[in-house]
């Protein structure tokens, strides 16, 4: 049976009218599910018995199981979800002054092979479908009794390697009749699948685009991220320039600070040279240690020196506050440990 979370409002309207129901019935059902978080057709009091039966016969309301839930001392919540086929994926709920964000995975495992990331310890077995990504958000919202205001698509997997499903997922969660998560409150993080950056730009959604860069030179980035052998840094820079031209949205470059690897003043200057003149900013990220890898987080002094050097060079930069390092919060850590 298909999941009702797999449908945009417009698709559900078509399905309903094809089966002798009204368009407005789709709005009613969307309201029950996404506004009232009612996941039982019998409790939808303003729809007919015939429609309830049609829904029961054709559309599942099932959610994944929460098989592990870890809560950090900083209130970050890490979930490990399990779907009907026993696939396990992660999600992270984070609290910020501006609202509550949820980091959603897009694939079961990951094929990008980044040498610092726990996600790649388990190769991709399949893509997540839109309903599975939507259901993780619904379940975490219900479990936490909080409204999720921001979505970051940067959990396990490469979102642009699951392009069609991720685009449909964005349409569903952005719907004013649904979860109503503002388009500017949705961030997609990619390691740099260049052709799909162009495709995303042409959709003109205007979501925030974040590039997992982590090195300013091709030599170092290729050692850290094998995808750089296919899409060089210059290719990525041209693609994000195009994205900005189409959407007007400032680009984020994510830079994981690794002790003795990419955190020297020399690399700060190379990064400043690379990004000079771009409408962008750099998000410096403290490393959450992964036992399987030898990388260590940069020291506070090295991190601040790197930050200061970028500032001196006129680069917009933030140093992210470390969250959830006491609960396996780095992408892929919890799933890898369980498996």
C-alpha positions as CSV (number, residue, x, y, z in Angstrom):
1,X,0.0,0.0,0.0
2,X,1.3,3.4,-0.9
3,X,2.0,6.0,1.8
4,X,-0.1,9.2,1.9
5,X,3.1,11.1,2.9
6,X,4.4,10.4,-0.7
7,X,1.9,12.8,-2.2
8,X,2.0,16.6,-2.8
9,X,-1.3,18.3,-2.3
10,X,-1.8,18.7,-6.0
11,X,-1.2,15.0,-6.6
12,X,-3.7,14.1,-3.9
13,X,-6.3,16.4,-5.4
14,X,-6.0,14.6,-8.7
15,X,-6.3,11.2,-7.0
16,X,-9.4,12.3,-5.2
17,X,-11.2,13.8,-8.2
18,X,-10.4,10.6,-10.2
19,X,-12.2,8.7,-7.5
20,X,-15.3,10.9,-7.3
21,X,-14.2,12.9,-4.4
22,X,-13.6,16.7,-4.2
23,X,-10.4,18.7,-4.4
24,X,-11.2,20.3,-1.1
25,X,-11.2,16.8,0.5
26,X,-7.5,16.7,-0.2
27,X,-7.1,19.9,1.7
28,X,-9.0,18.5,4.7
29,X,-6.8,15.4,4.8
30,X,-3.6,17.4,4.5
31,X,-4.9,19.6,7.4
32,X,-5.5,16.6,9.6
33,X,-2.2,15.0,8.9
34,X,0.2,18.0,8.8
35,X,-1.5,20.6,11.0
36,X,-3.3,18.5,13.6
37,X,-0.8,15.5,13.4
38,X,-3.8,13.1,13.3
39,X,-2.6,9.8,12.0
40,X,-5.9,7.9,12.2
41,X,-8.5,8.2,9.4
42,X,-11.3,7.4,11.8
43,X,-10.5,10.6,13.8
44,X,-10.9,12.9,10.8
45,X,-14.3,14.0,11.8
46,X,-15.2,16.3,8.9
47,X,-14.7,13.7,6.1
48,X,-17.2,11.2,4.9
49,X,-17.3,7.5,5.6
50,X,-16.8,6.8,1.9
51,X,-13.6,8.9,1.9
52,X,-12.4,7.3,5.1
53,X,-12.8,3.9,3.6
54,X,-11.1,4.9,0.3
55,X,-8.2,6.2,2.4
56,X,-7.9,3.1,4.5
57,X,-7.9,0.9,1.4
58,X,-5.3,2.9,-0.5
59,X,-3.0,5.0,1.6
60,X,-0.9,4.0,4.6
61,X,-0.3,6.3,7.5
62,X,2.4,4.2,9.0
63,X,5.5,5.8,10.5
64,X,9.0,4.3,11.0
65,X,9.9,3.0,14.4
66,X,12.3,4.8,16.8
67,X,14.7,2.1,17.8
68,X,17.2,4.3,19.5
69,X,16.8,7.8,20.9
70,X,19.8,9.6,22.5
71,X,19.5,13.0,24.2
72,X,22.6,15.2,24.5
73,X,23.4,17.4,27.5
74,X,22.9,20.4,25.1
75,X,19.3,19.1,24.3
76,X,20.2,17.8,20.8
77,X,18.2,14.6,20.1
78,X,19.6,11.8,17.9
79,X,17.1,9.3,16.5
80,X,17.7,6.0,14.8
81,X,14.7,5.1,12.7
82,X,13.8,1.7,11.2
83,X,11.5,1.3,8.2
84,X,9.4,-1.7,7.2
85,X,12.3,-3.3,5.2
86,X,14.5,-3.1,8.4
87,X,16.5,-0.3,6.8
88,X,17.9,2.1,9.5
89,X,18.5,5.8,9.1
90,X,19.3,8.7,11.3
91,X,17.8,12.0,12.1
92,X,18.9,14.8,14.5
93,X,16.7,17.3,16.3
94,X,18.5,20.5,17.3
95,X,17.5,23.6,19.3
96,X,18.6,27.0,18.3
97,X,17.6,30.6,19.3
98,X,15.7,30.9,16.0
99,X,13.8,27.7,16.3
100,X,14.0,23.9,16.1
101,X,15.8,22.2,13.2
102,X,15.7,18.7,12.0
103,X,18.6,17.1,10.1
104,X,17.1,14.5,7.7
105,X,18.9,11.7,5.9
106,X,18.3,11.1,2.2
107,X,19.8,7.7,1.6
108,X,20.3,4.4,3.5
109,X,24.1,4.5,3.6
110,X,26.3,6.6,1.3
111,X,28.6,6.0,-1.7
112,X,30.5,9.3,-1.5
113,X,33.3,7.7,0.5
114,X,34.5,10.9,2.3
115,X,37.4,9.8,4.4
116,X,36.3,11.5,7.6
117,X,32.6,10.7,7.6
118,X,30.9,7.8,9.4
119,X,28.1,7.8,6.8
120,X,30.3,6.2,4.3
121,X,31.3,3.3,6.5
122,X,28.2,1.6,5.2
123,X,27.7,1.8,1.4
124,X,24.4,3.0,0.0
125,X,21.8,0.2,-0.2
126,X,18.9,2.4,-1.5
127,X,17.5,5.9,-1.8
128,X,14.9,7.1,0.7
129,X,11.6,8.0,-0.9
130,X,9.8,11.3,-0.1
131,X,7.3,9.7,2.3
132,X,10.2,8.2,4.3
133,X,11.9,11.6,4.7
134,X,8.5,13.3,5.5
135,X,7.6,10.6,8.1
136,X,10.9,11.1,10.0
137,X,10.0,14.8,10.4
138,X,6.4,14.0,11.5
139,X,7.5,11.3,14.0
140,X,10.2,13.5,15.6
141,X,7.8,16.4,15.8
142,X,5.2,14.1,17.6
143,X,7.8,12.5,19.8
144,X,9.3,15.9,20.9
145,X,6.0,17.7,21.0
146,X,7.7,20.6,19.1
147,X,7.1,22.3,15.9
148,X,10.0,21.8,13.5
149,X,10.7,25.2,11.8
150,X,13.9,24.4,9.9
151,X,15.0,21.4,7.8
152,X,18.6,20.6,6.9
153,X,19.1,17.8,4.3
154,X,22.5,16.8,5.4
155,X,22.2,13.6,7.2
156,X,23.3,10.2,5.9
157,X,23.6,10.2,2.1
158,X,24.1,12.6,-0.8
159,X,20.9,14.5,-1.5
160,X,21.7,15.3,-5.1
161,X,22.4,11.6,-5.7
162,X,18.7,11.1,-4.9
163,X,17.6,14.2,-6.8
164,X,14.0,13.4,-7.8
165,X,12.9,12.1,-4.4
166,X,14.5,15.0,-2.6
167,X,12.9,17.6,-4.8
168,X,9.5,16.1,-4.2
169,X,10.1,15.9,-0.5
170,X,10.9,19.6,-0.5
171,X,7.6,20.4,-2.3
172,X,5.7,18.4,0.3
173,X,7.2,19.9,3.4
174,X,7.1,23.5,1.9
175,X,3.3,23.3,1.1
176,X,1.4,26.0,3.0
177,X,-1.4,23.4,3.6
178,X,1.2,20.9,4.9
179,X,4.1,21.3,7.3
180,X,4.6,24.8,5.9
181,X,8.3,24.9,6.4
182,X,9.4,28.1,4.6
183,X,11.6,27.6,1.6
184,X,14.3,29.8,3.1
185,X,14.2,27.6,6.2
186,X,15.3,24.6,4.1
187,X,19.0,23.9,3.5
188,X,20.4,21.2,1.2
189,X,24.0,20.2,1.7
190,X,25.9,18.5,-1.2
191,X,29.4,17.3,-1.6
192,X,29.2,18.7,-5.2
193,X,27.3,16.8,-7.8
194,X,27.7,19.6,-10.3
195,X,25.0,18.7,-12.9
196,X,22.3,18.5,-10.3
197,X,23.3,21.8,-8.8
198,X,22.5,23.4,-12.2
199,X,19.2,21.4,-12.3
200,X,18.3,22.6,-8.8
201,X,19.1,26.2,-9.7
202,X,16.8,26.0,-12.7
203,X,13.9,25.0,-10.5
204,X,14.3,28.3,-8.7
205,X,13.1,27.0,-5.4
206,X,15.4,29.4,-3.5
207,X,16.4,26.9,-0.8
208,X,19.7,27.4,0.9
209,X,22.5,25.6,-0.8
210,X,25.5,24.4,1.3
211,X,28.6,23.0,-0.3
212,X,30.7,20.5,1.7
213,X,34.0,21.9,0.7
214,X,36.5,21.0,3.5
215,X,39.6,21.9,1.5
216,X,40.5,24.8,-0.8
217,X,42.8,22.9,-3.2
218,X,42.0,20.0,-5.5
219,X,45.0,18.0,-4.2
220,X,43.8,18.0,-0.6
221,X,40.1,17.8,-1.4
222,X,40.6,14.7,-3.6
223,X,42.3,13.0,-0.6
224,X,39.4,13.8,1.7
225,X,36.6,13.5,-0.8
226,X,36.8,11.1,-3.8
227,X,34.0,13.0,-5.5
228,X,36.5,15.8,-6.2
229,X,38.1,13.6,-8.8
230,X,34.9,13.8,-10.8
231,X,33.9,17.4,-10.0
232,X,36.8,19.7,-9.4
233,X,36.6,22.7,-7.2
234,X,36.5,25.1,-10.2
235,X,33.4,23.2,-11.5
236,X,31.7,23.6,-8.2
237,X,32.5,27.3,-8.1
238,X,31.0,27.9,-11.5
239,X,27.9,25.9,-10.5
240,X,27.3,27.9,-7.4
241,X,27.8,31.2,-9.2
242,X,25.0,30.0,-11.5
243,X,22.9,29.0,-8.5
244,X,23.2,32.5,-7.0
245,X,22.4,34.1,-10.4
246,X,19.1,32.1,-10.6
247,X,18.0,32.2,-7.0
248,X,19.7,35.2,-5.4
249,X,20.5,33.0,-2.4
250,X,23.9,33.3,-0.7
251,X,25.9,30.1,-0.8
252,X,27.3,28.4,2.3
253,X,30.6,26.6,2.2
254,X,31.0,24.0,5.0
255,X,34.5,23.5,6.2
256,X,35.3,20.8,8.7
257,X,38.4,21.7,10.8
258,X,40.7,18.7,11.0
259,X,43.8,19.0,13.2
260,X,47.0,19.2,11.1
261,X,45.2,18.5,7.9
262,X,43.3,21.6,6.6
263,X,43.5,24.0,9.5
264,X,46.6,26.0,8.9
265,X,46.8,29.7,8.1
266,X,48.1,28.7,4.6
267,X,44.8,26.9,3.9
268,X,42.8,29.8,5.4
269,X,44.5,32.1,2.9
270,X,43.9,29.7,0.0
271,X,40.2,29.5,1.0
272,X,40.0,33.2,1.1
273,X,41.5,33.4,-2.4
274,X,39.1,30.9,-3.7
275,X,36.0,32.6,-2.3
276,X,36.9,36.2,-2.9
277,X,34.1,38.1,-4.6
278,X,31.5,35.3,-4.2
279,X,28.3,36.1,-2.3
280,X,28.9,33.4,0.2
281,X,29.9,32.6,3.7
282,X,32.0,29.9,5.4
283,X,30.7,27.7,8.2
284,X,33.6,26.3,10.1
285,X,32.6,23.0,11.7
286,X,34.3,21.4,14.7
287,X,34.9,17.7,14.0
288,X,32.9,15.0,15.9
289,X,35.5,12.2,16.3
290,X,34.7,9.0,14.6
291,X,36.4,5.9,16.1
292,X,37.1,4.3,12.7
293,X,39.2,7.3,11.5
294,X,42.4,8.9,12.8
295,X,41.3,12.5,12.3
296,X,41.1,14.8,15.3
297,X,39.3,18.0,15.8
298,X,41.3,21.1,15.5
299,X,42.2,22.8,18.8
300,X,40.3,25.9,19.9
301,X,43.4,28.0,19.2
302,X,43.8,26.7,15.6
303,X,40.1,27.1,15.0
304,X,40.1,30.7,16.2
305,X,43.2,31.5,14.2
306,X,41.6,30.1,11.1
307,X,38.5,32.1,11.8
308,X,40.4,35.3,12.4
309,X,42.4,34.9,9.2
310,X,39.3,34.5,7.1
311,X,37.8,37.6,8.8
312,X,41.0,39.6,8.1
313,X,40.7,38.6,4.5
314,X,37.1,39.9,4.3
315,X,35.3,36.5,4.2
316,X,32.0,36.1,6.0
317,X,32.5,33.3,8.4
318,X,31.0,31.6,11.4
319,X,32.4,29.1,13.8
320,X,29.7,26.5,14.5
321,X,29.0,25.7,18.1
322,X,29.7,22.0,18.7
323,X,26.5,20.1,19.3
324,X,25.7,16.5,20.3
325,X,29.3,15.3,20.5
326,X,28.4,13.2,23.6
327,X,25.7,11.2,21.7
328,X,27.2,10.0,18.4
329,X,25.7,13.0,16.6
330,X,28.0,13.0,13.6
331,X,26.3,11.7,10.5
332,X,26.3,7.9,10.4
333,X,27.8,7.3,13.8
334,X,24.8,5.8,15.5
335,X,23.7,3.6,12.6
336,X,27.2,2.4,12.1
337,X,27.5,1.5,15.8
338,X,24.2,-0.4,15.8
339,X,25.1,-2.3,12.6
